[in-house]
Amino acid sequence: MSSTIRLPWHRADLRSPAAFALRLAAAGLLGWIGYIHWHLWQEGYKYIPTNGPLFLLDAIAAVLLALVLLTWPRPLAGLAGAAFTAGTILALVISLSVGLFGFRESISASYVVQSLALESVTVIILLTWTAITAAAVLHHPRP
């Protein structure tokens, strides 16, 4: 009796080096986002009421989502990562424009411009990888 290991959700990675590269890039970018939020929390954001704990939560969530994407490469993981990252962008934009929980961020603060660019690229990469992976699964259903 022979047993075959089937990896239906890895098909996009196996058939397309680009999909694999996108998944690794997205995981790396999520990790980077987590590091930036942890670094800022350490540098003093932890003392900001409400927003401080959210920075730490954001750091932890970003790293966890990177690990999920690496170990459970399914379209749902990509969508969760993209939604999380889009929410992080939205929170930063709100903080820059009208303030968030009584704290207003400055565009000249550390990592603000870099975060906006990094998070925007991350959303695009995650959505692209999710689309490629979902299409691979739809075009090659499980036996």
C-alpha positions as CSV (number, residue, x, y, z in Angstrom):
1,M,0.0,0.0,0.0
2,S,1.4,3.3,-0.9
3,S,0.4,6.5,0.8
4,T,0.6,9.8,-1.0
5,I,0.8,13.0,0.9
6,R,-1.6,15.5,-0.6
7,L,-1.0,19.2,-0.1
8,P,-4.0,20.9,-1.7
9,W,-3.4,24.3,-0.2
10,H,0.2,24.3,-1.1
11,R,-0.5,23.8,-4.8
12,A,0.0,27.5,-5.6
13,D,3.4,27.4,-3.9
14,L,4.4,24.2,-5.6
15,R,3.3,25.3,-9.1
16,S,4.4,28.8,-8.9
17,P,7.7,30.0,-7.4
18,A,6.1,33.5,-7.5
19,A,3.3,32.4,-5.1
20,F,5.9,30.9,-2.7
21,A,8.0,34.1,-2.9
22,L,4.9,36.2,-2.2
23,R,4.0,34.1,0.8
24,L,7.5,34.4,2.2
25,A,7.6,38.1,1.5
26,A,4.2,38.7,3.2
27,A,5.3,36.7,6.3
28,G,8.5,38.7,6.4
29,L,6.7,42.0,6.1
30,L,4.2,41.0,8.8
31,G,7.1,40.2,11.0
32,W,8.6,43.6,10.2
33,I,5.4,45.4,11.0
34,G,5.3,43.5,14.3
35,Y,8.9,44.6,15.1
36,I,8.2,48.2,14.4
37,H,5.2,48.2,16.7
38,W,7.2,46.4,19.4
39,H,10.1,48.9,19.0
40,L,7.8,51.9,19.2
41,W,6.1,50.4,22.3
42,Q,9.5,49.9,23.9
43,E,10.5,53.5,22.9
44,G,7.7,55.0,24.9
45,Y,4.4,54.3,23.2
46,K,3.6,51.9,26.1
47,Y,3.0,55.0,28.3
48,I,0.2,56.3,26.0
49,P,-3.2,55.3,27.5
50,T,-5.2,52.9,25.4
51,N,-2.9,53.2,22.3
52,G,0.1,51.8,24.2
53,P,-1.4,48.4,24.9
54,L,-2.8,48.4,21.3
55,F,0.8,48.8,20.0
56,L,1.9,45.8,21.9
57,L,-1.2,43.8,20.8
58,D,-0.4,44.9,17.2
59,A,3.1,43.7,17.5
60,I,2.1,40.3,18.8
61,A,-0.7,39.9,16.3
62,A,1.5,40.7,13.3
63,V,4.1,38.1,14.4
64,L,1.4,35.5,15.0
65,L,-0.2,36.1,11.6
66,A,3.3,35.8,10.0
67,L,3.7,32.4,11.6
68,V,0.2,31.3,10.6
69,L,0.9,32.3,7.0
70,L,4.1,30.2,7.1
71,T,2.5,27.1,8.7
72,W,-1.0,27.2,7.4
73,P,-0.8,28.6,3.9
74,R,-4.5,29.0,3.1
75,P,-6.4,31.9,1.5
76,L,-8.1,32.6,4.8
77,A,-4.7,33.2,6.4
78,G,-3.9,35.7,3.6
79,L,-7.2,37.5,4.0
80,A,-6.8,37.6,7.8
81,G,-3.3,39.1,7.4
82,A,-4.6,41.7,4.8
83,A,-7.5,42.7,7.0
84,F,-5.3,43.1,10.0
85,T,-2.8,45.2,8.1
86,A,-5.5,47.3,6.5
87,G,-6.9,47.9,10.0
88,T,-3.5,49.0,11.2
89,I,-3.2,51.5,8.3
90,L,-6.7,52.8,9.1
91,A,-5.8,53.3,12.8
92,L,-2.7,55.2,11.8
93,V,-4.6,57.4,9.3
94,I,-7.3,58.1,12.0
95,S,-4.6,58.9,14.5
96,L,-2.9,61.3,12.0
97,S,-6.1,63.1,11.0
98,V,-8.4,63.4,14.0
99,G,-6.7,61.4,16.7
100,L,-7.3,58.0,18.1
101,F,-8.4,57.5,21.8
102,G,-7.2,61.0,22.6
103,F,-3.8,60.6,20.9
104,R,-2.9,62.4,17.7
105,E,0.1,61.1,15.8
106,S,2.4,63.3,13.7
107,I,3.5,62.4,10.2
108,S,7.1,63.3,11.3
109,A,7.1,60.8,14.1
110,S,9.4,57.8,13.9
111,Y,8.3,55.1,11.4
112,V,5.1,56.8,10.4
113,V,5.9,57.2,6.7
114,Q,7.8,53.9,6.6
115,S,4.8,52.1,8.3
116,L,2.3,53.5,5.8
117,A,4.4,52.4,2.8
118,L,5.3,49.0,4.4
119,E,1.8,48.2,5.4
120,S,0.4,49.2,2.0
121,V,2.8,47.0,0.2
122,T,2.0,44.2,2.7
123,V,-1.8,44.4,1.9
124,I,-1.1,44.3,-1.8
125,I,1.2,41.3,-1.5
126,L,-1.2,39.4,0.8
127,L,-4.2,40.0,-1.4
128,T,-2.2,38.9,-4.5
129,W,-1.0,35.8,-2.8
130,T,-4.5,35.0,-1.6
131,A,-5.9,35.4,-5.1
132,I,-3.3,33.1,-6.6
133,T,-3.7,30.5,-3.9
134,A,-7.5,30.6,-4.1
135,A,-7.4,30.3,-7.8
136,A,-5.1,27.3,-7.6
137,V,-7.4,25.5,-5.2
138,L,-10.5,26.3,-7.3
139,H,-8.9,25.2,-10.6
140,H,-7.5,22.0,-9.0
141,P,-10.0,20.8,-6.4
142,R,-9.2,18.0,-4.0
143,P,-9.5,14.5,-5.3
